[in-house]
Amino acid sequence: MDPRKRILVALDTTDVDHAKALALMLSGHVGGIKLGKEFFTAHGPQGVREVTGGLTGGPTGEEQPLFLDLKFHDIPNTVAGALRSAMALKPLILNVHASGGVAMMKAAAAAVAEAGAERPMLIGVTVLTSLGDEDLADIGVPASAADQVVRLAKLAQGCGLDGVVCSPREIELVRDACGADFKTVVPGIRPEWAAAGDQKRIMTPRQAVDAGADYLVIGRAITGSDDPIAAAKRIGEELQS
């Protein structure tokens, strides 16, 4: 895979024009964009279509792969219905919280399968990268973050999901538990020259790819730069080195 194709840029903004400008600016320099709850809550499906170009491709007229990061977590029927609605936006990736349980994940996988060959990749969120072992203990999870990630990854795989979201620190553990074909979508990516921000279990882009990451979710290191294109190119060059 072209190293640039691994990069999904997180457009964490509620400003449609700013999101569109970033998507246009970075088209061809990254593998796609991520829009999440902050943007979707403000603007809904129509806002997503404005940024991605709807069903016809990105702002440049070319394909603009979308990771629609809504982390569904509800009763099975509600999650299945939400995924059916989200698929109208033609995302590359959709996700649910693996902690929603077996029935919910199986319902999610069945709903996504209805799209046939055009189905998006469905991945399970394991343990948020803002959480450490102490945070899990606070909410009654006695396992370490690493053990919990592996437990949820195996559960997601058994329910028919295509992969998981995990921190860079768990990539190799997930690979060992679930095999090389099970996808890993990895936030918590910070180049050495970028600030860590509010994420705890982090790694550089090169380290994450060496560990086996399929997709790297990178936000502020690119979008917060004075020159987002230069930042994206710099990360791409580091991945090729």
Phi, psi and omega per residue, in radians:
M1 nan 2.374 3.006
D2 -0.965 2.189 -3.099
P3 -0.903 -0.606 3.140
R4 -1.093 -0.535 -3.104
K5 -1.187 -0.293 3.120
R6 -1.360 -0.303 -3.018
I7 -1.551 2.095 3.003
L8 -1.947 2.031 -3.058
V9 -1.503 2.161 3.124
A10 -1.395 1.988 3.115
L11 -1.650 1.350 -3.054
D12 -1.508 1.396 -3.108
T13 -2.619 2.770 3.001
T14 -1.825 0.072 -3.095
D15 -1.628 1.908 -3.095
V16 -1.058 -0.795 -3.100
D17 -1.101 -0.697 3.123
H18 -1.156 -0.737 3.112
A19 -1.090 -0.746 3.112
K20 -1.098 -0.728 -3.129
A21 -1.120 -0.739 3.114
L22 -1.147 -0.758 3.136
A23 -1.056 -0.749 3.120
L24 -1.154 -0.796 -3.109
M25 -1.048 -0.693 -3.011
L26 -1.634 -0.077 3.130
S27 -1.018 2.236 -3.110
G28 1.601 -0.257 3.140
H29 -1.802 -0.255 -3.134
V30 -2.398 3.019 -3.091
G31 -1.499 -0.277 -3.123
G32 2.924 -3.039 -3.112
I33 -2.178 2.744 3.052
K34 -2.092 2.219 2.998
L35 -2.057 2.351 -3.029
G36 -2.143 -2.760 -3.005
K37 -1.128 -0.640 -3.116
E38 -1.038 -0.871 -3.132
F39 -1.210 -0.796 -3.038
F40 -1.152 -0.639 3.118
T41 -1.141 -0.594 -3.136
A42 -1.357 -0.614 -2.930
H43 -2.250 -0.227 3.083
G44 1.112 -2.898 -3.100
P45 -1.009 -0.646 -3.124
Q46 -1.108 -0.687 3.088
G47 -1.087 -0.703 3.088
V48 -1.074 -0.767 3.133
R49 -1.085 -0.638 3.122
E50 -1.101 -0.636 -3.106
V51 -1.371 -0.768 -3.031
T52 -1.517 -0.243 -3.041
G53 1.561 0.267 3.114
G54 1.169 -2.316 -3.041
L55 -1.604 0.033 -3.037
T56 -1.856 0.058 3.133
G57 2.014 -3.032 -3.042
G58 -1.400 -3.103 -3.090
P59 -1.039 -0.401 3.127
T60 -1.510 -0.032 -3.046
G61 1.546 -0.082 3.095
E62 -1.727 2.950 3.114
E63 -1.073 2.345 3.113
Q64 -2.218 1.493 -3.088
P65 -0.954 2.456 -3.054
L66 -2.146 2.226 2.901
F67 -1.725 1.877 -3.141
L68 -1.607 1.738 -2.925
D69 -1.651 1.375 -3.080
L70 -1.880 -0.130 2.986
K71 0.825 1.006 -3.103
F72 -1.074 2.413 -3.138
H73 -2.707 1.743 -3.082
D74 -2.840 -2.973 3.096
I75 -1.156 2.724 -3.010
P76 -0.933 -0.829 -3.089
N77 -1.106 -0.667 -3.141
T78 -1.162 -0.761 3.126
V79 -1.128 -0.758 3.124
A80 -1.048 -0.769 3.125
G81 -1.136 -0.695 3.118
A82 -1.110 -0.697 3.121
L83 -1.152 -0.686 3.091
R84 -1.050 -0.716 3.111
S85 -1.168 -0.734 -3.108
A86 -1.144 -0.522 -3.105
M87 -1.154 -0.312 3.077
A88 -1.110 -0.346 3.135
L89 -1.520 0.016 3.074
K90 0.963 0.863 3.133
P91 -1.301 2.713 2.981
L92 -1.291 -0.685 -3.051
I93 -2.370 2.372 2.945
L94 -2.166 2.770 -3.132
N95 -2.485 2.751 3.056
V96 -2.356 2.807 3.048
H97 -1.370 2.124 3.120
A98 -1.090 -0.443 3.119
S99 -1.233 -0.060 3.045
G100 -1.230 -0.249 3.023
G101 1.731 3.002 -3.022
V102 -1.105 -0.876 -3.087
A103 -1.051 -0.722 3.140
M104 -1.138 -0.796 -3.107
M105 -1.179 -0.644 3.094
K106 -1.147 -0.695 3.089
A107 -1.122 -0.674 3.109
A108 -1.122 -0.800 -3.139
A109 -1.100 -0.682 3.120
A110 -1.150 -0.692 3.138
A111 -1.137 -0.763 -3.140
V112 -1.154 -0.630 -3.133
A113 -1.095 -0.386 3.137
E114 -1.079 -0.366 -3.137
A115 -1.408 -0.089 3.087
G116 1.122 -2.378 -3.064
A117 -1.130 -0.350 -3.122
E118 -1.649 0.202 -3.091
R119 -1.117 2.503 3.045
P120 -1.322 2.882 2.990
M121 -1.270 2.345 3.120
L122 -1.967 2.130 -3.099
I123 -2.181 2.707 -3.130
G124 -1.839 2.303 3.049
V125 -1.365 2.216 -3.104
T126 -1.621 -1.590 3.119
V127 -2.088 2.150 -3.109
L128 -0.953 2.508 -3.087
T129 -1.250 -0.140 3.058
S130 -1.459 -0.098 -3.066
L131 -1.837 2.414 3.019
G132 -2.011 -3.066 -3.116
D133 -1.002 -0.699 -3.112
E134 -1.140 -0.655 3.133
D135 -1.151 -0.698 3.108
L136 -1.125 -0.710 3.101
A137 -1.055 -0.648 -3.133
D138 -1.072 -0.539 -3.111
I139 -1.778 0.252 3.004
G140 1.546 0.265 3.078
V141 -1.702 1.954 -3.052
P142 -1.354 -0.243 -3.092
A143 -1.396 2.794 2.982
S144 -1.238 2.849 3.101
A145 -1.014 -0.737 -3.120
A146 -1.085 -0.803 -3.140
D147 -1.136 -0.665 -3.138
Q148 -1.188 -0.680 3.098
V149 -1.054 -0.831 -3.124
V150 -1.110 -0.738 3.123
R151 -1.027 -0.829 -3.110
L152 -1.245 -0.576 3.101
A153 -1.119 -0.793 3.123
K154 -1.119 -0.665 3.104
L155 -1.132 -0.771 3.137
A156 -1.098 -0.750 3.123
Q157 -1.080 -0.725 3.123
G158 -1.141 -0.385 3.134
C159 -1.605 0.008 3.077
G160 1.663 0.190 3.084
L161 -1.321 2.773 -3.060
D162 -1.526 -0.301 -3.099
G163 3.046 -2.915 -3.113
V164 -2.441 2.820 2.869
V165 -1.618 2.211 3.086
C166 -2.537 2.860 3.078
S167 -1.325 2.848 3.110
P168 -0.991 -0.530 -3.066
R169 -1.187 -0.316 -3.110
E170 -1.866 0.054 -3.067
I171 -0.979 -0.917 -3.075
E172 -1.149 -0.611 3.094
L173 -1.112 -0.732 3.111
V174 -1.161 -0.726 3.105
R175 -1.029 -0.795 -3.127
D176 -1.113 -0.652 -3.072
A177 -1.423 -0.581 -2.954
C178 -2.097 -0.152 3.107
G179 1.617 2.877 -3.030
A180 -1.252 -0.387 -3.099
D181 -1.432 -0.238 3.137
F182 -1.418 2.102 -2.951
K183 -1.310 2.566 3.030
T184 -2.137 2.132 3.073
V185 -1.897 2.100 -2.829
V186 -2.152 1.887 2.920
P187 -1.472 -2.951 -3.129
G188 1.229 0.540 -3.135
I189 -1.775 2.146 -3.135
R190 -2.405 2.022 2.995
P191 -1.013 2.744 -3.124
E192 -1.033 -0.449 -3.079
W193 -1.596 0.114 -3.118
A194 -2.027 2.701 3.139
A195 -1.275 2.622 -3.110
A196 -1.280 -0.497 -3.127
G197 1.178 -2.460 -3.028
D198 -1.743 0.237 3.138
Q199 -1.757 2.494 -2.986
K200 -1.798 -0.698 -3.037
R201 -1.751 1.443 -2.954
I202 -2.000 2.951 -3.131
M203 -2.829 2.772 3.088
T204 -1.341 2.795 3.122
P205 -0.983 -0.801 -3.119
R206 -1.076 -0.767 3.130
Q207 -1.090 -0.706 -3.115
A208 -1.153 -0.759 3.120
V209 -1.158 -0.700 3.084
D210 -1.065 -0.548 3.130
A211 -1.369 -0.246 3.081
G212 2.021 0.234 3.138
A213 -1.118 2.429 3.068
D214 -1.546 -0.767 -3.140
Y215 -2.303 2.459 3.130
L216 -1.962 2.131 3.084
V217 -1.642 2.005 -3.064
I218 -2.244 2.196 -3.110
G219 -1.973 -1.572 -2.952
R220 -1.068 -0.508 3.110
A221 -1.046 -0.465 3.103
I222 -1.792 -0.981 -3.007
T223 -1.238 -0.424 3.117
G224 -1.567 0.002 -3.134
S225 -1.358 2.674 3.039
D226 -1.146 -0.414 3.137
D227 -2.383 1.518 -3.082
P228 -1.021 -0.644 3.133
I229 -1.114 -0.788 3.128
A230 -1.088 -0.680 3.127
A231 -1.141 -0.765 3.109
A232 -1.093 -0.747 3.113
K233 -1.104 -0.692 -3.132
R234 -1.093 -0.742 3.109
I235 -1.142 -0.731 3.103
G236 -1.042 -0.708 3.116
E237 -1.153 -0.667 3.124
E238 -1.143 -0.612 3.123
L239 -1.210 -0.485 -3.131
Q240 -1.493 -0.287 -3.042
S241 -1.291 nan nan
